Each structure stands twice: as C-alpha cells, then as structure tokens.
C-alpha cells in the first residue's frame, strides 16, 4: 500500500463531498433569491440584489425588503437549524427515527411557545427563551427516563414519542381555550409557517444559528467517533458524556429557537439528514449538508405552498405532506433492515 | 516500538449499579507480552478488560498506567498509549475502509486539523499490516466478517498505542480467520513490542497464543502464569466446571484441553 494511493483515494472522497455540499449551497442560494423575486409582482434579479444591498428601489424596496426578505431569511435560518439539529440527534442515536421532532423535543418547544403567546402574551424574544427552556427540559426528561438502563436508542425513541403525544395534546388544549383572534396566529404552532415574518422574529434564530452551528460543526469529529459506539469513542479519547451533552444542548437550542420563530415546520429535522446522507454519501460528515437540505426544503416548500395552488398553504402543510409518507417508508425499511442513518 | 508501559489493577472493585462483578482484584499486566484472560461466561473478564481501558471507573481501588491512576489522566493522552477494540463496534453505514481506519488517528489529531502526513503513514501501515490495503476505498458494509474484523484491528493499529486491549477479537470468525487474527496480533507483539491483553473464549487458542494466562473466576484472579502452569485438569474443573483431559499439543507443545462431556468418550 503506497501512501500516495491512500492520499489520492481520500482526497477524491473529500473533493466529491465538498463539490456536492457546494452544489447544495448554490441550490439554497437560488431558492432564496427565487423567493425574493417571485410573488404577486415579479421583480428581476437586479432589483432584488439592489434592495439587498440597501438601495432604495421604488416599489421593490417595500415588497422585497420588508415583506419577502424577512420571510425568506426566516425560512433559510429555521431550515438550517432544523436540518442541523435533526441530523445531530439522528447520528448520535444512530437512528433516523431519533429526530427531535419525532421524539417530543419540538413538541416541548411548541407547547411552551403556545402557552407563552396565548396565555401570557409574551414578546417574541421571551417566547424564544421560554421555548428554549421547555425544549431543554423536555430533552432532559426524555434523557433521564431513557438513560436509567443505559442510553438505549429504541427505548429513548419510544419514550420520546409518548412525551410528544402528551405535549401535543397540551397544545391542542391551550388552542381550544384560546380567543378566536389568537387562533390565527396560534395555528402556526400546529403546522409551522413563515407568514408575517419580521426582523424581530428572525434575529433570535439567526443569532442562535451563528453561535451554535459552528459549535456543532467543531464537535462533528467527535460525533463521527461516537457513531462507532460509546466504548470505541471512549477508547479513542473522546469524553463521551461531555460530548453528548454539548451536542444535545446545541441541537436542542437550535431547534427551540427555530420552533419559537416559525413553529415546528413538520418533518424538516427528520427528513434533512437522511436526504443529505443519500446525496453526499452516508459515511461522510453530514451536519452542514443536512443544514443546507433543511433550508432548501423550507424555502422550496414555502414557495410551493404560496404559489403552486389556488389557496395559499403554510409551509408546514407542504413539508408534512412530503414527510409523513417518508416516515412510513422509513418505518417499513427499518423494520426490514434495522437501518441506521 | 518504544519503552514498555506498565498497566496494573490495584485492589479494584467493579460494579454495574448495585451488582458487584469484580471485587478486590489485583493484576499486573506483563509489559511487552501477550496476556490472555479466560473464564466462564459472566465471570467478569470483559468487565475487567473494560476497567483496564478506563471505560468503567472502579468503585474501589484504581487502575494504574505508568504509575498514575487512569482516572487522573486526560482521556486523550491515555488514548495515545492504550487502545481498546470492543466486542461489537459499530461501523457507520457506508464509510470507506481507509476513513474508518483513519478514525484510529483521532487521539493524535487536533480540533480542525486535516490528516497530517504522519496520519496517512500510520493508516497505510495499518492497512498493510492487516493485509487489507487493496480494500482501502471500499465501503466497510460490503466486506465479509473476517475482513471487517481486520478493518477494526487496523483501526486499533493506526492508533499506534503500545498497549492494545481486545475483547474477544475472534468471535464471529471461522477457524481460519481466528488463526489469522491471532497470528497478526502475535506479529504485532513480536515486531513492535506491543503489549497485548485480550479476552478469548477458546482455551486451546488461549494456551497457544498467550505468554501469560489469567484465569478469572467469580470476579477474582483464580490463577495466573504461563499456559503450562495454568492449564491443568484441576483448573479447568474449578474455573469452568468442566471435566477434561489435558495433553501436550503435538504441534506446539502447549497444553491442549480435551473436554470429556457426557457422550462419545471411549
């Protein structure tokens, strides 16, 4: 075995992955710009870019700058958050079903956000923080319940599904008691929507993204080793518990901030990782590709929801329609093969 | 490779929750030798191995590496001296052989560092030593059980530790591959002076490949020494509850255990 062929083989794999990830980034950019251009009035790319650069363009400045840009930005960052959070959980627990929107963590954030909005009429930032707290508490509770006899994946998933069901019924209860004028806004918390996006809503998620995504990317090397089992990881010098806590807290926080801003956009966290694995290859590092897939899913689904039908549908309806069959498919497939991500 | 490192358990008690598995055990691993731990199912031999690899903190006593307690040394530093191949490691789906073997370099790499020339060299050496160089770019899932086991051993080799612990490295392998793996570990021991500690189920393979045999019974060391001293009819009865004859292996001169059983004996 010459070192040269080894280097060549590895370089080829790394290059292929980088190219595919770059391609995904370009696709996200295209989707982002498209959602700025398309609407009741079409604006060309030149106008859109001038608005982004801060110039005043008659007509376009309001529609693109104040309406479409916050909406597209919210889609971009929440999608990124959902994708990164989802794949981190799925990889850590070695199971595509272990996504935070399946195991109840999104439900914890939604329940807190709905209660904060409807019962206490809190501000957006306060709702974000409340959602974060609730998501962390939910994750902690599931972790403790599942950790009593080892950190078993299947057990954790089943407990999480139970917790999700309880929290979802809490959301339904609060909604059923809500005044009718709150319902419109609160519906967001059942499906996830980018409607009425404002900069003050985007900022908390965007900051969470900028802070936490790099943290998770830095820990991705450890995550890769953790995938081989706790014993392997520990004997390679990874501090298993500490790494796991950093990954959980980081992913849960991303998810909570995104959920507080847009509602739990159905199945994005769940679908992004497996799709990314199929595109860039499953052995690779998936955090960044999954984030990009998440952003792409949300942006494209929002475009479809707004313009593909006579009625406008919130983005969560579209991703739900895509995600539910995929969940069934994964359940059938994992029964057959006992698959991992 | 370099000077020999010392590894020793001092009066350790190991437990899972309330269930004590090993109690008050002392064991000094012979540096530069192959030590094989044998014992009946559930006697605590795998637990002992995991404690030697710092995966279970002892409730009492301590495991000493080069004169300092494992609990007080940074895990990453230990990982440059002491490697462990667990019984059932999980290969990430679709990972290439070279990339998996490269994971063995983890304790030698920094946060964002890419593979250094030294990393490539170590991986190439490990692939060559285990005879899987031509599989480097293949996906691990596509390989046979014997090839996969060699990939895992290659990963442990790429870690370049002077002490290597292995938990039943021959399980799930057919007899030819068992011998192949044990020969490979013997090469490693003789060529590089790597101290090897492994748990084996097969007494005869243990007797053949061990410099030092440790027989564990009910969580304590029942007998320790060369295979000739340890493997006796009395010990096999005491440790495994099995009647047997022990004869000289005509190929190796080492003891060979012939279990009596209730049937077929003339």
Contacts between the chains, C-beta under 8 A, distances in Angstrom:
chain1	res1	chain2	res2	distance
A	1	B	124	4.9
A	1	B	127	5.0
A	1	B	128	4.6
A	1	B	133	3.1
A	1	B	134	7.9
A	1	B	136	6.9
A	2	B	124	7.2
A	3	B	117	7.8
A	3	B	120	5.0
A	3	B	121	5.9
A	3	B	124	4.7
A	5	B	136	7.3
A	6	B	98	5.9
A	6	B	120	5.7
A	6	B	123	6.3
A	6	B	124	5.0
A	6	B	127	7.4
A	6	B	136	5.9
A	7	B	120	5.7
A	9	B	96	7.4
A	9	B	98	6.0
A	9	B	136	5.7
A	9	B	137	4.4
A	10	B	96	8.0
A	10	B	98	5.9
A	10	B	99	7.0
A	10	B	102	7.6
A	10	B	115	7.0
A	10	B	120	7.9
A	13	B	96	6.2
A	13	B	99	7.1
A	13	B	137	7.8
A	94	B	90	6.8
A	218	B	111	6.1
A	218	B	112	7.2
A	221	B	106	7.3
A	221	B	109	7.6
A	221	B	111	7.3
A	224	B	92	7.1
A	224	B	103	7.0
A	225	B	103	5.9
A	225	B	106	5.5
A	227	B	90	6.8
A	227	B	92	4.7
A	228	B	89	5.2
A	228	B	90	5.3
A	228	B	91	7.0
A	228	B	92	6.8
A	228	B	103	6.9
A	229	B	86	6.3
A	229	B	88	7.3
A	229	B	89	5.3
A	229	B	90	4.8
A	230	B	55	8.0
A	231	B	50	7.1
A	231	B	53	7.8
A	231	B	55	5.6
A	231	B	84	6.8
A	231	B	86	3.9
A	231	B	89	7.4
A	232	B	84	7.9
A	232	B	86	5.7
A	232	B	89	4.7
A	232	B	90	7.6
A	234	B	53	7.7
A	234	B	54	7.2
A	234	B	55	5.4
A	234	B	75	6.9
A	235	B	53	5.5
A	235	B	55	7.0
A	235	B	79	6.4
A	235	B	82	7.5
A	235	B	83	6.1
A	235	B	84	3.7
A	235	B	86	7.3
A	235	B	165	8.0
A	236	B	79	5.5
A	236	B	103	6.8
A	236	B	104	7.2
A	236	B	106	4.4
A	236	B	107	5.7
A	236	B	159	7.0
A	237	B	74	7.9
A	237	B	75	4.8
A	237	B	76	3.6
A	237	B	77	7.6
A	237	B	78	6.8
A	237	B	79	3.2
A	237	B	80	7.6
A	237	B	106	6.4
A	237	B	107	3.9
A	238	B	75	7.2
A	238	B	106	7.2
A	239	B	75	5.7
A	277	B	93	8.0
A	277	B	94	7.7
A	281	B	94	5.9
A	282	B	92	7.1
A	282	B	93	4.7
A	282	B	94	3.6
A	282	B	95	7.7
A	283	B	92	5.7
A	283	B	93	7.1
A	283	B	94	4.2
A	283	B	95	3.3
A	283	B	96	6.0
A	283	B	99	6.2
A	283	B	139	7.1
A	339	B	93	7.5
A	340	B	90	7.8
A	340	B	92	7.6
A	340	B	93	5.2
A	341	B	93	7.1
